[in-house]
Amino acid sequence: MSKHKEPGGFLAGRFADSMVERMARGPVYYGWYMVAVVFTVTMVRVGFNGHFFGIFLKPMSQEFGWTRAMTTGAVTTGTLIAVGLGIVMGRMLDRYGPRWLLVGACVILGAAYIGLSQVSALVMFYIVYAVGRSMAQSAIHNGMLSTLVSKWFVRRRTTAIAIAIAGAYVGGMLLAPVIQQIITTYGWRAAWVFLGVLTWSVVLIPAALLLRRSPEDMGLLPDGRGSVENGAGTLSGSETQVGDEEGVWSRTLASEPPEADEVSLTLREATRTVTFWLLCLVNGVNSIATTGINFHTVPHFTDIGISTAVAASTVSVFTLSQFVAVFVVGTVAGRVGAKRMLLAALLTLALGAFLIARAGSAADAYLAVAVYGGSIGARTLLFSVVWADFFGRGHLGSIRGVAIAFQLVGNASGALIAALLYDINGDYNTAFTIAVAGILVSFTMLLLARRPRPQRA
């Protein structure tokens, strides 16, 4: 059945392959299993996300006497390592598939969590955190994971990516209060161990058994439109997909536009377009702005007199608003267009950043992170959809691997710049003002981006 064999192993032998083949012939389109695995990966990755780092930043800095710039430097180090890894791993995803790439990354991720519980010096913290952060920002970065999902969906792409990346938001909502309670009761070391054990427990087996490269490798067509062998065509808006006997997915997705001739550019072709470089710059500038805010929102709130418990709980509000926004935007984007929705999301993102900078009470903090978080969720989803819509599925891993490098440079510098400005000024006012300006600059660049024309033979 499969035209492409991914590298095998003791766990993904004959049993796994035969099980996957039975599932692929079953009533549920196999792409949704891919979505489910990605959901779990994004859920456990949250420990290396910006707002979660904010929960650990103060207790670790206070115990060791580190400045915030010293602590945040580990984020920069790990993210810069991920720049090179992302380019290589994007090519590996296109060529070999995701199975062992993601399994290996999650093994390392769990080990890094546990390793962080043992740090006793700044250099050790830098090494261990950089290893985990580099995995979270390369092999299991949202851009790479959404690329994997995009290979399985065209007409249903927006909804599939929305569900897949929602794991990060569910993880944030559920784990932020748990982690804060563990830190309060047992200390930050126990919290890192908890995240490591959780990662290994929920991700490794499903990823090793189920992940595959593309529907064509399994004799299937994108979106569950049938199989290559029977030559099934595209479903109309009123038809029901394979495994959708109740028509639930069809009704939900009826507003999505029917699939047109799909653009599919190679990396070389993509880099010859102005749009590619504009989108890379939008990603990079926007990341500089938002990473500085993401990593320092919780410390900023406690600095202005908001309690530690309330500041930590804003992480749950942040992720809840992301979760809600992803599904609302996923529904509307099919009608309005992903680029237009992304432009709107960047404007509300600037507003949310401004509100965080000006917050003065718990109520202000909750409102600010709700606006900001919802905009971040919409931006994350829509960036992934725009890249896939503009450049196609065929070489998307290689294309996103290069593009992610720009985003990671932004991620690496944004948090450190904000920390340095804090150490100089004693507050985050200057850092957050610059962030708002950066978001507006990225909005202007996105306005200039145009969808590339299909390449003609």
C-alpha positions in Angstrom: 0.0 0.0 0.0 2.7 2.5 0.9 4.9 3.9 -1.8 7.4 5.4 0.7 9.0 3.6 3.6 10.2 5.7 6.5 13.2 4.4 8.5 12.1 1.6 10.7 12.9 0.5 14.2 12.0 -1.9 17.0 8.8 -0.1 17.8 7.6 0.6 14.3 8.1 -2.8 12.7 5.6 -5.1 11.1 3.0 -4.7 13.8 3.0 -1.0 13.6 2.9 -1.0 9.8 0.0 -3.5 9.6 -1.9 -1.6 12.2 -1.5 1.7 10.3 -2.6 0.1 7.0 -5.8 -1.1 8.7 -6.4 2.3 10.1 -5.8 3.9 6.7 -8.5 1.7 5.2 -10.9 2.5 8.1 -13.8 4.9 8.2 -11.7 7.9 9.6 -9.3 9.7 7.2 -5.8 8.9 8.4 -4.8 12.6 8.4 -6.9 13.1 11.5 -4.6 10.6 13.4 -1.7 12.8 12.3 -3.6 15.8 13.7 -4.1 14.0 17.0 -0.4 13.2 17.4 0.6 16.7 16.7 -1.9 17.9 19.2 -0.2 15.9 22.0 3.3 17.1 20.9 2.3 20.8 21.1 0.7 20.1 24.5 3.8 18.9 26.2 6.1 21.4 24.4 4.8 24.3 26.4 7.5 24.2 29.1 9.8 25.9 26.6 7.3 28.4 25.4 7.6 32.1 26.5 4.8 32.4 29.0 5.8 29.2 30.8 9.4 30.4 31.0 8.0 33.4 32.8 6.7 31.1 35.6 10.2 29.7 36.2 12.1 32.9 35.6 11.7 34.6 39.0 12.2 31.6 41.3 15.3 30.4 39.5 16.8 33.9 39.2 16.2 34.6 42.9 17.7 31.3 44.0 20.9 31.7 42.1 21.2 35.5 42.1 21.0 35.7 38.3 19.9 38.9 36.5 17.0 38.5 34.0 19.3 39.1 31.1 21.6 36.3 32.3 18.7 33.9 32.6 17.0 34.9 29.4 20.3 34.4 27.6 19.7 30.7 27.6 16.6 31.3 25.5 18.7 33.1 22.9 21.3 30.4 22.9 18.8 27.6 22.3 16.9 29.5 19.7 20.0 30.4 17.7 21.0 26.7 17.6 17.5 26.0 16.3 18.1 28.3 13.3 20.5 25.8 11.7 18.5 22.8 12.9 15.3 24.1 11.4 16.7 24.3 7.9 18.1 20.7 8.1 15.0 19.3 9.7 12.7 20.9 7.1 14.5 19.0 4.4 14.4 15.8 6.4 10.6 16.2 6.9 10.1 16.4 3.1 12.4 13.5 2.4 12.1 11.0 5.2 8.8 11.9 7.0 8.1 12.9 10.6 8.2 9.7 12.6 11.7 9.4 13.9 12.3 13.1 13.6 9.6 13.9 16.2 10.2 10.8 18.3 13.9 11.8 18.7 13.0 15.4 19.4 10.6 14.4 22.1 13.1 12.1 23.8 15.5 15.0 23.9 12.8 17.4 25.1 11.9 15.1 28.0 15.5 14.7 29.0 16.0 18.4 28.9 13.1 19.0 31.2 14.5 16.5 33.7 18.0 17.9 33.2 16.8 21.4 34.2 15.8 20.0 37.6 19.4 19.3 38.3 21.1 22.6 37.3 23.3 24.3 39.9 25.3 26.8 37.8 24.5 29.2 35.0 26.6 27.4 32.4 24.8 24.1 33.2 21.5 25.9 32.8 22.5 27.4 29.5 23.5 24.0 28.1 20.5 22.1 29.2 17.9 24.8 28.4 19.5 25.4 25.0 19.2 21.7 24.1 15.5 21.6 25.0 14.7 25.0 23.5 16.5 24.1 20.2 14.2 21.1 19.8 11.1 23.0 20.7 12.0 25.7 18.1 13.1 23.3 15.3 11.7 19.8 15.0 8.6 20.5 17.0 8.2 24.2 16.2 4.6 25.2 15.2 5.9 26.0 11.7 7.3 22.5 11.2 4.3 20.7 12.8 1.8 22.7 10.7 3.8 21.8 7.7 3.3 18.2 8.5 -0.4 18.7 8.8 -0.6 20.8 5.6 0.8 17.8 3.7 -2.4 15.9 4.6 -5.0 18.6 4.0 -5.8 21.2 1.3 -9.4 22.2 1.5 -9.6 21.4 5.2 -6.2 22.8 6.0 -7.2 25.7 8.2 -9.4 23.5 10.5 -6.8 20.7 10.6 -4.0 23.1 11.7 -6.3 24.8 14.2 -7.0 21.5 15.9 -3.4 20.4 15.8 -1.8 23.5 17.3 -4.6 23.7 19.9 -2.7 21.2 22.0 -0.4 24.1 23.0 -3.3 26.1 24.3 -4.9 23.2 26.1 -1.5 22.4 27.6 -1.1 26.0 28.7 -4.6 26.2 30.3 -4.2 22.9 32.2 -0.5 22.9 33.0 0.1 26.6 34.1 -1.8 26.3 37.4 -0.4 22.8 38.0 3.2 24.0 37.5 2.7 27.0 39.7 1.2 24.8 42.4 4.1 22.4 42.1 6.6 25.2 42.4 4.8 26.7 45.4 4.6 23.3 47.2 7.6 21.4 46.1 9.9 23.9 44.3 10.8 24.6 40.7 13.0 21.4 40.4 10.0 19.1 40.9 8.1 21.1 38.3 10.7 20.4 35.6 10.7 16.7 36.5 6.9 16.6 36.1 7.1 18.1 32.6 9.8 15.6 31.6 7.9 12.5 32.7 4.7 13.9 31.2 6.4 14.3 27.8 7.7 10.8 27.6 4.4 9.3 28.9 2.0 10.8 26.4 4.0 11.4 23.2 6.5 8.7 22.4 4.4 5.7 21.6 1.7 7.4 19.5 4.4 9.3 17.5 6.5 6.2 16.8 3.4 4.1 15.8 1.3 6.6 13.8 3.3 9.3 12.1 3.7 9.1 8.4 5.0 11.5 5.7 2.1 12.2 3.3 -1.3 10.7 2.1 0.2 9.8 -1.3 2.7 7.5 0.4 -0.2 5.5 1.8 -2.2 5.5 -1.5 -4.5 8.2 -0.2 -5.5 11.7 -1.4 -5.6 14.9 0.8 -8.7 15.7 2.9 -10.0 12.1 2.8 -11.1 12.4 -0.8 -10.5 8.6 -1.4 -7.5 6.8 -2.7 -5.0 7.2 -5.5 -6.1 3.8 -6.9 -9.8 4.6 -7.3 -9.0 8.1 -8.6 -11.6 9.8 -6.3 -12.2 13.4 -7.0 -12.6 16.5 -4.8 -15.6 16.6 -2.5 -18.1 19.3 -3.1 -19.2 21.4 -0.2 -22.3 19.2 0.4 -20.6 15.9 0.1 -19.5 13.9 3.1 -15.8 12.9 3.6 -14.6 9.4 4.2 -15.5 8.5 7.8 -18.0 11.4 8.2 -21.2 9.4 8.2 -23.0 12.1 10.3 -21.8 14.9 8.0 -20.4 16.8 11.0 -17.2 17.8 9.4 -18.9 18.5 6.1 -21.3 21.0 7.7 -18.5 22.6 9.7 -16.3 23.0 6.6 -19.0 23.8 4.0 -17.8 27.5 4.1 -14.3 26.5 3.0 -13.6 27.2 -0.6 -13.3 24.2 -3.0 -9.8 23.2 -3.9 -8.4 24.9 -6.9 -5.3 23.9 -8.9 -2.8 23.8 -6.1 0.4 25.9 -6.4 3.5 23.8 -5.6 6.8 25.7 -5.7 10.2 24.3 -4.9 12.5 26.1 -2.5 14.5 27.5 -5.4 11.3 28.8 -7.1 10.0 30.2 -3.8 13.2 32.2 -3.0 12.9 33.9 -6.4 9.7 35.6 -5.4 9.4 38.9 -3.5 6.6 37.3 -1.5 8.8 34.7 0.1 11.2 37.4 1.4 8.4 39.6 2.6 6.8 36.8 4.6 10.2 35.9 6.0 10.7 39.5 7.2 7.1 39.6 8.6 7.9 36.5 10.6 11.2 37.8 11.8 10.2 41.3 12.9 6.9 40.1 14.4 8.9 37.4 16.4 11.3 40.0 17.8 8.3 42.0 19.1 6.2 39.2 20.5 8.9 37.0 22.0 10.0 39.9 24.2 6.5 40.3 25.5 5.8 36.5 25.8 8.8 35.8 28.0 8.4 38.9 30.3 4.7 39.3 30.8 4.5 37.4 34.0 7.5 39.1 35.6 6.2 42.5 34.4 2.9 41.9 36.1 4.5 40.9 39.4 6.9 43.9 39.1 3.9 46.3 39.0 2.4 44.8 42.2 0.1 42.1 40.8 0.3 38.9 42.9 2.3 35.9 41.8 -0.9 33.7 41.7 -2.8 36.2 39.5 0.3 36.7 37.3 0.7 33.0 36.8 -3.0 32.6 36.1 -2.8 35.0 33.2 -1.0 32.2 31.4 -4.2 30.2 31.5 -6.2 33.2 30.2 -3.6 33.7 27.5 -3.8 30.2 26.3 -7.6 30.0 26.6 -8.0 33.1 24.4 -5.6 31.5 21.9 -7.7 28.3 21.9 -10.9 30.2 21.3 -9.4 32.5 18.7 -8.0 29.6 16.7 -11.3 28.0 16.1 -13.2 31.2 15.5 -10.6 32.4 13.0 -10.5 28.9 11.4 -14.2 29.2 10.6 -14.1 32.8 9.3 -10.8 32.6 7.4 -12.4 30.3 4.8 -14.8 33.0 3.8 -12.7 36.1 4.3 -9.2 34.8 3.3 -6.2 33.9 5.4 -4.1 37.0 4.5 -6.9 39.4 5.3 -7.5 37.7 8.6 -3.8 37.8 9.4 -3.7 41.5 8.8 -6.5 42.0 11.2 -4.8 39.7 13.8 -1.6 41.8 13.6 -3.6 45.0 14.4 -5.3 43.4 17.4 -1.9 42.0 18.5 -0.5 45.5 18.6 -3.5 46.6 20.7 -2.9 43.6 23.1 0.8 44.5 23.5 -0.1 48.1 24.3 -2.7 47.0 26.9 -0.1 44.7 28.6 2.4 47.6 28.8 -0.3 49.8 30.4 -1.9 47.3 32.8 -2.2 48.5 36.4 -4.4 46.0 38.0 -5.5 42.3 37.9 -8.5 43.2 35.8 -6.3 45.1 33.3 -3.9 42.2 33.2 -6.6 39.7 32.3 -8.1 41.9 29.6 -4.7 42.6 28.1 -3.6 38.9 27.9 -7.0 37.9 26.5 -6.7 40.4 23.6 -3.0 39.6 23.1 -3.4 35.8 23.5 -6.3 35.6 21.0 -4.3 37.6 18.5 -1.2 35.4 19.0 -3.4 32.3 18.4 -4.9 33.7 15.2 -1.5 34.8 14.0 0.1 31.4 14.6 -2.7 29.6 12.7 -2.9 32.1 9.8 0.9 32.3 9.2 0.9 28.5 8.7 -2.1 28.6 6.3 -0.7 31.5 4.3 2.6 29.8 3.7 0.9 26.6 2.6 -1.6 28.4 0.4 1.0 30.6 -1.2 3.7 27.9 -1.9 1.9 24.5 -1.9 2.5 21.1 -0.1 5.2 19.5 -2.2 8.3 21.2 -0.8 6.7 23.0 2.2 9.1 21.5 4.7 12.2 22.9 2.9 10.5 26.3 2.4 9.3 26.6 6.0 12.7 25.4 7.3 14.4 28.4 5.7 11.6 30.8 6.7 11.6 29.6 10.3 15.2 30.7 10.5 14.1 34.3 10.3 11.5 33.7 12.9 14.0 32.0 15.2 16.4 34.9 14.9 13.6 37.1 16.1 12.7 34.7 18.9 16.4 34.6 20.0 16.8 38.4 20.1 13.4 39.5 21.3 13.5 38.0 24.7 17.1 39.1 25.3 16.5 42.7 24.1 13.6 43.0 26.5 15.7 41.6 29.4 18.6 44.0 28.7 16.2 47.0 28.5 14.7 45.9 31.8 18.2 45.7 33.4 19.0 49.1 32.1 15.8 50.9 32.8 14.3 48.9 35.7 11.0 48.3 33.9 9.6 47.0 30.6 8.1 50.2 29.3 10.7 50.9 26.6 10.8 47.2 25.6 7.1 46.9 25.2 6.8 50.2 23.3 9.4 49.0 20.8 7.4 45.7 20.5 4.2 47.6 19.5 6.1 49.5 16.9 7.6 46.2 15.5 4.2 44.6 15.2 2.9 47.6 13.2 6.0 47.3 10.9 5.2 43.7 10.2 1.6 44.6 9.4 2.9 47.1 6.8 5.1 44.5 5.1 2.4 41.9 5.0 0.2 44.4 3.1 2.8 44.3 0.3 2.9 40.5 0.0 1.1 38.9 -3.0 0.3 35.3 -3.7 2.8 33.9 -6.2 1.5 32.8 -9.6 1.5 29.0 -10.3 4.6 27.8 -12.2 3.9 26.8 -15.7 5.7 24.0 -17.4 
